[in-house]
Structures are given as structure tokens and as C-alpha cells.
Amino acid sequence: MKTPLCDFIDGYVKENKTRFHMPGHKGRAFIGSEEYDITEVEGADVLYGAHGVLKESMENASRIFGTGKTLYSTEGSSLSIRAMVYLIRLYAVSHGRKPVIFAFRNAHKTFITACALTGVEIRWLYGRENRGITCCSISADEVRSCLENTEELPAALYVTSPDYLGNMADIKGLSALCEEKGIVLAVDNAHGAYLNFLPENRHPVYLGAHICCDSAHKTLPVLTGGAYLHISRKAPYLFAEKAEYALSLFASTSPSYLILRSLDKVNLLLSSDYAESVSAFAKKVQRLKEKLSCEGYRFIGDEPLKLTFDSKKYGYRGTELAEYLCANNIVCEFSDEDYTVLMLTDSNTDEELEKLLKVLEALPKKGELTEVPPEITPPERVVPLSECIYLSAEKVSIENALGRVCSSINISCPPAVPIIIAGERIGEAQVKLLKYYGIQECETVKDL
């Protein structure tokens, strides 16, 4: 497979052109990558009006992922999520439907702000298991019950899968349900770009999602910020027709060509031996989990390349286990009171896996900690989200927040999953959750 953008940039560098254009470094070394950091010069194409090398590169990515259309983002999945929400609203309005999305409550804050900015209404779906704010396990049958007990069907169902802890939703079952009900299935697959290349393809588009995002930089060897917006072949025609426009509404007009170069270059890897490499590595991770399980460690989630320790089962809070790892020069992805999360890819070496195993084997097991997160209770909606974010606000301590109306997206970051959002009343259950996740103050509506 060709790498048209890489080839163009390499040629541009080789010709040693005098640069009277952006960026200001003019291709001269400052941190070391400047010569490849260009802008939309003649021949480099225009990201959201592509007709040349970028168009060819994105078509290559589309063939690799088996989509109807794949577009690049240099601003992470956040940009792709905003575009998805806009396209869903456009689709709803064009079909005379209310712009309402049913969403699993563990959605990233970008989804919430996108809905606030576009005027899309969210109806939250809550899981039965209490595993904290990052989890929201809901079966297709439970979603069916919600749909069949609503007065008017939503335009779309929005699911985060895999979630931050590695839990994966039944995308195939949810897809069949959405097809039956005539609604769009949109998936935040930010953590799952590699799922397309496993022996059992678990990518949302393959399993039936109409539209999804992947953060290439999270699990593929792509620079931070590199992401995809995938549109399936069965998606409403409007999605593919308006996708570039949707992205351009929210995107910078100065996309990073360093990131675009890495997205183009990874196509070559993905089209060659990556599937074999990631499949072999997934087996190594599974063996590592089995060895650690024999030592007494317990895990949650079924994402193949994520280790999510149910740390309290081993006698430690998630933050304590993360601190222990850090003291041994191992940095985890995320930790909170309950869990410690490590994200692995086939760029991790056998030596690194062995080091992780030895460090964890050396940690003494203690008695199980039985404290669980406070129960997640649906808060009362007082003010529409799209209105509340513009109201006057004041910051108050959590102790003084009881009964007040939240005016911002209060989060535990990472992983940027909301405990309570703008327009919702802060009740006793929400105060307990905010304190549990270490949030000491929040923004509330001033005059309400």
C-alpha cells in the first residue's frame, strides 16, 4: 500500500524549498521534527476538502477498516465525537424527528459538550452493576425495554465501548436492535482501533455500528491527536455526504501534518503484518493475566489489551497500586479508589511485560478491601443542558453544593466521565460520589 502523504512530505523536505509560509520555524530544527512539519501548501491537499494525497490516504484507511468512508482527525476522537453528534442532529431534523440521543451514562465529557453546543437532548441510560462512574453495563434487552417504554424513539443510541476500564458492550446485539427500531447506532470506540485486526473482528463498524470514532493514537503507533471518524456502508447517506463539513465546523484550520503523516504511515503497517503482530501480543497479555491471577490479582473488563486491576481484591486502593508501580518506574494509564488501568500495545516489549510481572509478584497480597463506590442515582434535570452552560455560575464547596444546580461538566479526569452535568440538581447521592472521587468544589448556577 502506498503512503501518498508521507511521499509528498519526504519529497518536499528533500527539495529543500525556501519556506515563506507557515509554520514559523521554517523547517529548521528546534525540537527535531520541524522539517516534516508543513502546512497546506500546494500539493499537500486540504484536510476537509481533500482531492489529492490526503484523499488517497483516507481512502486507504477506509479500505483497511472496511468502512464506507473514513476521515482523519488531528484533534483526537473529541473532534470526531462532535462531528458525530452534529450529523445525528442533521439526520434527525431532516427526517422530522426530535434531536434526541439515548446514551450510556459513562460517556466522555466531549459528547456532553457537543450535545450542549448543538442543542441535542440526551436521555441517559444507567447500568445495573455498581462499578463506579466509568462503567455502564447495559444489555441489548435492557435497551430494548427502554426504547419500548418511551413515548418517542430517539434519533440515535450512543455507546462507549470499550470503556475506560476495558468493558465492551454487545455492539452486535445493539446494532440488530437499532436496525429493528430504525435508529442510528453511534459508538465511541476511542480505545479500540486495534479491535479491527484481531482474529475475531470486534470493531464497531464490523459489528454493525453506523458511525464511530477511533483514537488511533491510543492503541496504534500514531502521534497523539491522530484519530478516525468511521462511517459504515449502511449508514444514512447524509453521514458520508456531510462528514467533512461536520468535522470542519469544529476543527482547526491548521491541522498538524506531523499527525497526518503518522496516520498515513500507519496504513502501511495495518495493511501488512499488523494483524499477526497484535494477535500474537494479545496472547502474551492473556498469559500475563493468567499468571497474575494465580498470584491473587483480579481483573475486570474483556478488552484484550487492557489490564484493569480490581485492586481492592488484592488489598490495595487503585491509587496505591499505581503509586507502587510508579515507584518501580512503571507508569499506569489511570487509577482511582477502586481500579488501576494499564493500556498495552504490541509496541510494549517482552522485557517490559516481564518487568511488570516481577514487580507485581513482589507486592505482598493483603486482606481484601470491601468498600464500594456510592450508588449512582439519576439526578433531577432542572435546566436544559444547552441553556445551563450559559447561565451565571459560582464555585462552591461540595459541602455547600447540596440542592444547588450544577452549571458545568464536573468530572474525574482522567477519564473525563461525568458525575453530574450542567442543569442537574446536586442531591445527596451526587455529593457522596463527588467526595468519593476526590472532587472538593464545583460550579453551580448562581441565581437559581
C-alpha positions as CSV (number, residue, x, y, z in Angstrom):
1,M,0.0,0.0,0.0
2,K,1.3,3.5,-0.9
3,T,1.8,6.3,1.7
4,P,1.0,9.3,-0.5
5,L,1.2,12.0,2.1
6,C,4.5,10.7,3.5
7,D,5.9,10.5,0.0
8,F,4.8,14.1,-0.7
9,I,6.3,15.4,2.6
10,D,9.6,13.5,2.0
11,G,9.9,15.0,-1.4
12,Y,9.2,18.4,-0.1
13,V,11.9,18.1,2.5
14,K,14.4,16.6,0.0
15,E,13.9,19.5,-2.4
16,N,15.0,21.9,0.4
17,K,12.5,24.6,-0.6
18,T,12.7,28.1,0.8
19,R,9.7,28.4,3.1
20,F,7.9,31.7,3.0
21,H,4.8,30.1,4.6
22,M,3.7,28.8,8.0
23,P,4.9,27.4,10.4
24,G,7.2,30.0,11.8
25,H,10.1,27.6,12.3
26,K,10.6,27.4,8.5
27,G,11.6,23.7,8.8
28,R,14.7,24.4,10.8
29,A,15.3,22.3,13.9
30,F,14.1,23.4,17.3
31,I,12.8,20.2,18.9
32,G,13.8,18.0,16.0
33,S,10.8,17.3,13.8
34,E,10.3,20.7,12.2
35,E,11.4,19.8,8.6
36,Y,8.4,17.5,8.3
37,D,6.0,20.0,9.9
38,I,4.4,21.7,7.0
39,T,1.1,23.4,6.3
40,E,-1.5,23.1,3.5
41,V,0.9,24.1,0.8
42,E,0.3,23.4,-2.9
43,G,0.2,19.6,-3.3
44,A,-0.2,18.8,0.4
45,D,-4.0,18.8,0.0
46,V,-6.7,20.3,2.3
47,L,-7.9,18.0,5.1
48,Y,-11.6,18.6,4.9
49,G,-11.7,19.4,1.2
50,A,-9.4,16.6,0.2
51,H,-8.8,15.8,-3.5
52,G,-5.2,14.7,-3.7
53,V,-2.8,12.9,-1.4
54,L,-5.0,13.2,1.7
55,K,-8.0,11.9,-0.1
56,E,-5.9,8.9,-1.3
57,S,-4.6,8.3,2.2
58,M,-8.0,8.4,3.8
59,E,-9.4,6.1,1.1
60,N,-6.6,3.6,2.0
61,A,-7.7,3.8,5.7
62,S,-11.3,3.2,4.6
63,R,-10.3,0.0,2.8
64,I,-8.3,-1.2,5.7
65,F,-11.1,-0.7,8.2
66,G,-13.8,-1.9,5.8
67,T,-15.9,1.3,6.1
68,G,-18.0,3.3,3.7
69,K,-15.9,6.3,4.5
70,T,-13.0,7.1,6.9
71,L,-11.8,10.6,7.6
72,Y,-8.8,11.7,9.7
73,S,-8.8,13.9,12.8
74,T,-5.7,15.6,14.1
75,E,-7.6,16.6,17.2
76,G,-8.3,13.2,18.7
77,S,-11.7,11.5,19.0
78,S,-13.0,14.6,20.6
79,L,-13.4,16.2,17.1
80,S,-14.9,13.1,15.7
81,I,-17.4,12.9,18.5
82,R,-18.5,16.5,17.9
83,A,-19.0,15.7,14.2
84,M,-21.0,12.5,15.1
85,V,-23.4,14.5,17.3
86,Y,-23.8,17.2,14.6
87,L,-24.5,14.5,11.9
88,I,-27.1,12.8,14.2
89,R,-28.9,16.1,14.7
90,L,-28.8,16.8,11.0
91,Y,-30.2,13.4,10.3
92,A,-33.0,13.8,12.9
93,V,-34.1,17.2,11.6
94,S,-34.0,16.0,8.0
95,H,-36.4,13.2,9.0
96,G,-38.7,15.3,11.0
97,R,-37.6,13.8,14.3
98,K,-36.5,15.4,17.6
99,P,-32.8,15.6,18.0
100,V,-32.7,13.2,21.0
101,I,-30.0,10.7,21.8
102,F,-30.2,7.8,24.2
103,A,-26.7,7.4,25.7
104,F,-25.0,5.2,28.2
105,R,-24.2,7.4,31.2
106,N,-20.4,6.7,31.1
107,A,-20.0,8.9,28.0
108,H,-16.9,11.1,27.7
109,K,-17.5,14.8,28.5
110,T,-16.9,15.7,24.9
111,F,-20.1,14.0,24.0
112,I,-21.9,16.1,26.6
113,T,-20.4,19.4,25.5
114,A,-21.1,18.5,21.8
115,C,-24.8,18.0,22.7
116,A,-24.9,21.3,24.6
117,L,-23.5,23.2,21.7
118,T,-25.7,21.6,19.0
119,G,-28.9,21.6,21.1
120,V,-29.2,17.8,21.1
121,E,-31.1,16.4,24.1
122,I,-29.6,13.4,26.0
123,R,-31.7,10.7,27.7
124,W,-29.3,8.8,30.0
125,L,-29.3,5.0,30.4
126,Y,-28.0,3.6,33.6
127,G,-26.4,0.1,34.2
128,R,-27.5,-2.2,37.0
129,E,-24.0,-3.0,38.3
130,N,-22.4,-0.5,40.6
131,R,-18.7,-0.4,39.4
132,G,-18.2,3.3,39.6
133,I,-18.8,6.2,37.1
134,T,-16.6,4.7,34.4
135,C,-18.8,1.6,33.9
136,C,-22.2,1.3,32.4
137,S,-23.1,-2.2,31.6
138,I,-26.4,-2.5,29.8
139,S,-27.6,-5.4,27.7
140,A,-29.4,-5.1,24.4
141,D,-32.6,-6.5,26.1
142,E,-32.4,-3.7,28.7
143,V,-32.0,-1.1,26.0
144,R,-35.0,-2.6,24.2
145,S,-37.1,-2.2,27.3
146,C,-36.1,1.5,27.5
147,L,-36.9,2.0,23.8
148,E,-40.3,0.3,24.1
149,N,-41.2,2.3,27.2
150,T,-40.5,5.7,25.7
151,E,-43.2,7.9,24.0
152,E,-41.0,8.7,21.1
153,L,-37.9,6.9,19.8
154,P,-34.6,8.7,19.8
155,A,-32.7,9.5,16.7
156,A,-29.7,7.5,17.9
157,L,-28.2,5.3,20.6
158,Y,-24.7,6.4,21.8
159,V,-22.5,3.8,23.4
160,T,-18.9,4.0,24.8
161,S,-17.2,0.7,24.0
162,P,-14.6,-0.2,25.1
163,D,-15.0,2.0,28.1
164,Y,-12.1,3.3,30.2
165,L,-11.9,0.1,32.2
166,G,-12.0,-2.2,29.3
167,N,-15.6,-3.3,29.4
168,M,-17.1,-4.0,26.0
169,A,-20.7,-3.6,25.1
170,D,-22.8,-6.0,23.0
171,I,-22.4,-4.0,19.8
172,K,-23.7,-6.7,17.6
173,G,-26.9,-7.1,19.6
174,L,-27.4,-3.4,20.0
175,S,-26.9,-3.0,16.2
176,A,-29.6,-5.5,15.5
177,L,-31.9,-3.7,17.9
178,C,-31.2,-0.3,16.3
179,E,-31.8,-1.7,12.8
180,E,-35.2,-3.1,14.0
181,K,-36.2,0.2,15.6
182,G,-34.9,2.4,12.8
183,I,-32.4,4.4,14.9
184,V,-28.7,5.2,14.4
185,L,-26.0,3.4,16.5
186,A,-23.1,5.6,17.2
187,V,-20.1,4.2,19.1
188,D,-17.2,5.9,20.9
189,N,-14.5,3.4,20.1
190,A,-11.7,5.7,21.1
191,H,-9.9,2.8,22.9
192,G,-10.5,0.2,20.3
193,A,-8.9,1.0,16.9
194,Y,-6.9,-2.3,17.1
195,L,-10.0,-4.4,17.5
196,N,-10.4,-4.5,13.7
197,F,-7.3,-6.6,13.4
198,L,-7.9,-9.4,15.9
199,P,-8.8,-12.9,14.6
200,E,-12.3,-12.2,15.8
201,N,-13.0,-8.8,14.5
202,R,-14.6,-6.8,17.3
203,H,-14.6,-3.3,15.7
204,P,-17.9,-1.5,16.0
205,V,-18.3,-0.9,12.2
206,Y,-17.8,-4.6,11.5
207,L,-20.3,-5.5,14.2
208,G,-22.9,-3.1,12.8
209,A,-22.5,0.4,14.1
210,H,-23.5,3.1,11.7
211,I,-20.8,5.6,12.8
212,C,-17.9,5.6,15.3
213,C,-14.7,7.2,16.3
214,D,-11.3,5.6,16.9
215,S,-8.4,7.3,18.7
216,A,-5.5,5.9,16.6
217,H,-3.0,7.4,19.0
218,K,-4.4,5.4,21.9
219,T,-3.7,1.9,20.6
220,L,-1.8,2.3,17.3
221,P,1.7,3.7,16.8
222,V,0.3,7.1,15.8
223,L,1.2,10.6,17.3
224,T,-1.1,12.0,20.0
225,G,-4.1,13.6,18.4
226,G,-4.4,11.2,15.5
227,A,-7.9,9.7,15.2
228,Y,-10.6,8.5,12.7
229,L,-14.2,9.1,12.0
230,H,-15.6,5.9,10.5
231,I,-18.9,5.8,8.6
232,S,-20.3,2.4,7.7
233,R,-21.6,1.4,4.3
234,K,-25.1,1.0,5.8
235,A,-25.1,4.5,7.4
236,P,-27.6,7.1,6.2
237,Y,-26.2,8.7,3.0
238,L,-26.3,12.1,4.7
239,F,-23.5,11.0,7.0
240,A,-20.9,10.4,4.3
241,E,-22.2,13.4,2.3
242,K,-21.8,15.8,5.2
243,A,-18.9,14.3,7.2
244,E,-16.2,16.7,6.0
245,Y,-18.4,19.6,6.7
246,A,-19.3,18.3,10.1
247,L,-15.7,18.0,11.0
248,S,-14.8,21.3,9.6
249,L,-17.3,23.1,11.8
250,F,-15.3,22.2,14.9
251,A,-11.8,21.6,13.6
252,S,-8.8,23.9,13.5
253,T,-8.0,25.2,10.0
254,S,-4.3,24.4,10.8
255,P,-4.2,20.6,11.0
256,S,-0.9,19.1,12.2
257,Y,0.9,17.5,9.3
258,L,3.1,15.6,11.7
259,I,0.0,13.8,12.9
260,L,-1.4,13.4,9.4
261,R,1.9,11.9,8.4
262,S,1.7,9.3,11.1
263,L,-1.9,8.4,10.2
264,D,-0.7,7.9,6.6
265,K,2.3,5.9,7.6
266,V,0.3,3.6,9.9
267,N,-1.8,2.5,6.9
268,L,1.3,0.7,5.6
269,L,1.7,-1.2,8.9
270,L,-2.0,-2.0,9.2
271,S,-2.1,-3.4,5.6
272,S,0.9,-5.7,6.1
273,D,1.7,-7.8,9.2
274,Y,0.0,-5.8,12.0
275,A,-2.9,-8.3,12.4
276,E,-0.4,-11.1,13.1
277,S,1.6,-8.9,15.5
278,V,-1.3,-7.7,17.5
279,S,-2.9,-11.1,17.7
280,A,0.3,-12.7,19.0
281,F,0.7,-9.9,21.5
282,A,-2.9,-10.3,22.8
283,K,-2.0,-13.9,23.6
284,K,1.0,-12.7,25.6
285,V,-1.2,-10.3,27.5
286,Q,-3.7,-13.1,28.2
287,R,-0.9,-15.3,29.6
288,L,0.3,-12.4,31.8
289,K,-3.2,-12.0,33.2
290,E,-3.3,-15.8,33.9
291,K,0.0,-15.7,35.8
292,L,-1.1,-12.6,37.8
293,S,-4.4,-14.3,38.6
294,C,-2.5,-17.2,40.1
295,E,-0.8,-14.7,42.4
296,G,-4.2,-13.4,43.6
297,Y,-4.8,-10.4,41.3
298,R,-8.3,-9.9,39.9
299,F,-9.3,-8.1,36.8
300,I,-12.4,-6.6,35.2
301,G,-13.2,-5.9,31.6
302,D,-12.9,-8.0,28.5
303,E,-10.8,-5.7,26.2
304,P,-7.8,-7.8,25.2
305,L,-5.1,-5.2,25.5
306,K,-6.1,-3.6,28.8
307,L,-5.2,-4.7,32.3
308,T,-7.7,-3.3,34.7
309,F,-6.9,-4.4,38.2
310,D,-9.7,-4.7,40.7
311,S,-7.1,-3.5,43.2
312,K,-9.2,-3.8,46.4
313,K,-9.4,-7.6,45.9
314,Y,-5.6,-7.6,46.4
315,G,-5.8,-5.4,49.4
316,Y,-4.9,-2.0,47.9
317,R,-6.7,1.0,46.6
318,G,-6.3,1.6,42.9
319,T,-4.2,4.7,43.6
320,E,-2.0,2.8,46.0
321,L,-1.2,0.1,43.4
322,A,-0.5,2.9,40.8
323,E,1.9,4.6,43.3
324,Y,3.7,1.3,43.9
325,L,4.1,0.7,40.1
326,C,5.4,4.3,39.7
327,A,7.9,3.8,42.4
328,N,9.2,0.9,40.3
329,N,9.4,3.1,37.2
330,I,6.1,1.8,35.7
331,V,3.5,4.4,34.8
332,C,-0.1,3.3,34.5
333,E,-2.8,4.9,32.4
334,F,-5.3,5.7,35.2
335,S,-6.2,4.9,38.8
336,D,-8.9,5.8,41.3
337,E,-10.1,4.4,44.6
338,D,-11.1,1.1,43.0
339,Y,-9.1,0.4,39.9
340,T,-5.7,0.6,38.3
341,V,-5.6,0.6,34.5
342,L,-2.7,-0.3,32.2
343,M,-3.0,0.1,28.5
344,L,-0.8,-2.2,26.5
345,T,0.0,-2.4,22.8
346,D,2.4,-4.5,20.7
347,S,4.9,-1.7,21.0
348,N,5.5,-2.9,24.5
349,T,8.4,-5.3,24.6
350,D,8.6,-8.8,26.2
351,E,11.1,-7.3,28.6
352,E,8.6,-4.8,29.7
353,L,5.9,-7.5,30.3
354,E,8.4,-9.5,32.3
355,K,9.3,-6.5,34.4
356,L,5.7,-5.8,35.1
357,L,5.1,-9.4,36.2
358,K,8.1,-9.4,38.5
359,V,7.2,-6.1,40.1
360,L,3.6,-7.2,40.8
361,E,4.7,-10.6,42.0
362,A,6.9,-8.8,44.6
363,L,4.0,-6.9,46.1
364,P,2.6,-8.7,49.1
365,K,-1.1,-9.6,49.0
366,K,-3.2,-8.1,51.8
367,G,-6.7,-8.6,53.1
368,E,-9.5,-7.6,50.6
369,L,-10.9,-4.0,51.0
370,T,-14.6,-4.2,50.9
371,E,-15.6,-0.5,50.5
372,V,-17.6,0.0,47.3
373,P,-18.4,3.2,45.3
374,P,-21.5,5.1,46.3
375,E,-24.6,4.1,44.4
376,I,-25.1,6.0,41.1
377,T,-28.6,7.6,41.3
378,P,-30.1,9.5,38.3
379,P,-30.1,13.2,39.3
380,E,-33.0,15.5,38.7
381,R,-32.8,17.5,35.5
382,V,-33.7,21.2,36.3
383,V,-32.5,23.2,33.4
384,P,-31.8,22.1,29.8
385,L,-28.2,21.4,29.2
386,S,-27.9,23.8,26.2
387,E,-29.2,26.6,28.3
388,C,-27.5,26.0,31.6
389,I,-23.9,26.3,30.3
390,Y,-24.6,30.0,29.6
391,L,-26.0,30.9,33.0
392,S,-24.1,32.8,35.6
393,A,-22.2,30.5,37.9
394,E,-20.3,30.5,41.1
395,K,-17.9,28.0,42.6
396,V,-18.9,26.4,45.9
397,S,-17.5,23.6,48.1
398,I,-19.1,20.2,47.8
399,E,-20.4,20.6,51.4
400,N,-22.4,23.7,50.2
401,A,-23.5,22.2,46.9
402,L,-26.4,20.1,48.1
403,G,-29.6,21.2,46.4
404,R,-27.8,23.5,44.0
405,V,-27.9,23.1,40.2
406,C,-24.7,22.2,38.5
407,S,-23.6,24.6,35.8
408,S,-20.6,22.8,34.3
409,I,-19.3,19.4,33.4
410,N,-17.9,18.1,36.7
411,I,-15.6,15.2,36.0
412,S,-13.0,12.9,37.4
413,C,-10.3,13.4,34.9
414,P,-9.0,11.3,33.6
415,P,-11.1,9.6,32.4
416,A,-13.4,12.6,31.8
417,V,-16.6,10.8,32.7
418,P,-19.3,12.9,34.3
419,I,-20.5,12.5,37.8
420,I,-23.0,15.3,37.4
421,I,-23.5,17.7,34.5
422,A,-24.9,21.2,33.8
423,G,-28.6,21.6,34.6
424,E,-28.8,18.7,37.0
425,R,-29.5,19.2,40.7
426,I,-26.9,18.0,43.1
427,G,-28.5,15.7,45.6
428,E,-27.1,13.7,48.5
429,A,-26.2,10.8,46.1
430,Q,-24.2,13.1,43.9
431,V,-22.4,14.7,46.9
432,K,-21.3,11.3,48.0
433,L,-20.0,10.5,44.5
434,L,-18.1,13.8,44.2
435,K,-16.4,13.3,47.5
436,Y,-15.6,9.7,46.7
437,Y,-13.8,10.7,43.6
438,G,-11.9,13.5,45.3
439,I,-13.7,16.5,43.9
440,Q,-13.8,19.3,46.5
441,E,-15.8,22.0,44.8
442,C,-17.9,22.6,41.7
443,E,-19.6,25.3,39.6
444,T,-23.2,25.9,40.4
445,V,-25.9,28.2,38.9
446,K,-25.7,31.5,40.7
447,D,-29.2,32.8,40.7
448,L,-31.4,29.7,40.7
